[in-house]
Amino acid sequence: MTLSDYVRRRNGVPLGAGDSLRNMLSRSLGAGTFSEFWQYWNPIWGYYLGMYIFKPIKSVLPASLSLLLTFVACGLIHDLAVMLLKWKFSLLLTQWFLFMGLCVIFGKTANINYSKFPWIVRAAINILVISGCFVIANQLNKVVLTIFVVTS
């Protein structure tokens, strides 16, 4: 599948179309599962993560572990960009993506589905999960940094 086909499937409009961002936000936030949220979120980035990280890992590891490692890799890539810009060590985003990946896996395993709720409720749930994962990751990051500073 080409990038253009992938984006059209995820956003319902061609790559670069004017409604692409609106469709991505509406579809991802209004998703009825947290896994679905990630299917619609940032389809260009998702395409490359799927092609170059998830699929190769999945060829040797179980799908759930491959998915979790893809989330961790995505967070690490984001952290590396931040570290290059700030010249300061941080793994906050790696931890955040780890927790979001765990939520995707847990949601699939527990068959958590809120698609019957109105769009605004689904959006609130998805934002709550993302925010909750960030709060947990931020607290863990503070602990990790404290340990790192104390032991240095």
N, C-alpha and C positions, 0 to 999 in steps of 0.2 A: 504494500500500500504506500502510495506517495504521501508526502507531507500535505499537499493540497487536498487529497482525498480524505486524509485523517482529520484535517481542520474542518472540512465541510461536514463530515460525519459528526464531529463533536459540537460544532457551533451552528450547524444548519445553514451556513452561508459560506461562500468561497473565501479562501485566504485573502486577507486584506480588505474585505468588504467593510463598508461603513458600520454595519450592525454587529460586527464580530465581537467587539468588547461588550456591548449590551447583552448579546446572546450568551456569551461566556459567563458573565456575572449572573444573569437571570437563571440560566440552567444549572450552574454550579451551586449557587446559594439555595436555590429551590429544589435541589436534589433530595430524593426521599431516603437515601442512605449516605453514610459518610464516604463509602467507596465510590458511589456515583458522583459525589461532589468532586472527587479527584479525577474522574473520567472527563469531566467538563472543564476543570480548572486549567488554564494556560496550556492549550492543546499543542502549541509549538514545542514548548519545553517538554511536555508529556511524550510527544512523538520521539524526541531524541533520547529521553530517559528510557523509554520502552525499547527502542531499537538497539541502543548501545550499552545499556546497563542491565535492564530487567531480563530481556530475552537471553543474552549470553549467560547470565547467572542462572536463569531458570533451566538452562540445558544441563546443569550439573547439580542443582539444589532444588528442593521442593518450592512450589509457587509462593507459599506464605513467607518463607525465609527469603526468597528472592525479592519479593515485594518489600519486605522490611529493609533489606540491604540497599534496595533502590532508594527508599526514603532516606536512609542514612547517608548514602552517597550524594543525594540531592542537597541535603542539609550541609554536608561537608563542602560541596561546591559553593553554596551560598556563603558559608563561613570563610572559605578561602578568599572569596571576593571582598568580603568585609575586612578581613585581616590585611589584605593588600592595600585597601583604601585607608585603613586606620593605623596600620603598622602596630597592631595590638592583637595578642592571641585571644581567641574566643571559639568556643564550640557550642554556643547557645543555640544556633540554628540547627546544628546537627542533632542536638538533644531534642529540640522542638519537633523536628521531622521524625525522629525516632518514635516519639510519643504519638504523633499523628498516624504513623504507619501501624503502630500497635492498635490504635483505635480502628483503623480500617480492618485489620485482621480480626479484632474482637467483634466488630460490628457484623462482619460476614459470618463468623463462627456462631455468634449468638442470634443471627438472622434478625438484626435490629432494622426495622423498616418503619419510617414515619411518612411514607408517601401519601397516606390518606389525609394528612393534615393540610390545612391551607398553606399556600406558598410562604406567607410571612412567618408561620410557625416553623416550617422546615428551614427557612433561612436563619431563624433565631437558634434553632438546634445546631445547625452547622457552624454558625459563628461561635456558639457556646463551646462546642467541642474544640474548635481551633483555639479559642481563647484559653480554655482550660488547659490544653496541652502546653500553651505558651507559659502560663503561670507555673505549671509544674516544672517545665524545662528551665525557666528563669530561677526558680528556687534551687533546683539541683545545680545549676550553673554557679550560683553564689557559694554553695557548699564546695563544689569542685575547685573554684578559684581560691577559696579560703584554705583548703587543704594544700593546693599548689603553692600559695604564697607562704604558708607556715613551714612547709617542708623544703622550701628553697633557701 
